[in-house]
Amino acid sequence: MAIDTQTVKRIAFLSRLKIEDDKIASTEEEFNKILQWVDQLKEVDTENVEPLISVNENNITMRTDVVTDGNVADDIMANAPMTEYGYFAVPKVVE
C-alpha cells in the first residue's frame, strides 16, 4: 500500500496537523518509508515464537507497604504561617 498526496492531506486533516504545501511531498516519502518498514516486519517468521505478556521476563519485586514517617502533623504545622483546626489557613481571596 502506497501513500499518495491526497492521503497525506487526509491524514493531516484527520489528525489536525498543519502540513505546509512544500512539505507534503517529503511527508509522503516518510509515510511510504514507514509502511515499507512495517512490510519488512511482516516478513519475519514468528511461527515458533511464544507470545509475550511483557518484554520484561523478571517479576517486579514488591516491597511491603509500611508507613515509615507519619504522625508528624504538629511538626509540619509548626512551619505554616497560619493554621486553623489542624489545617493550613490562607487569606480569603474571593468575596
Secondary structure, DSSP 4 states (H G I P E B T S, - for coil): ----HHHHHHHHHHTT----GGGHHHHHHHHHHHHHHHHHHHTS--TTPPPPS-S--SPPPPPP----S---HHHHHTT-S-EETTEE-------
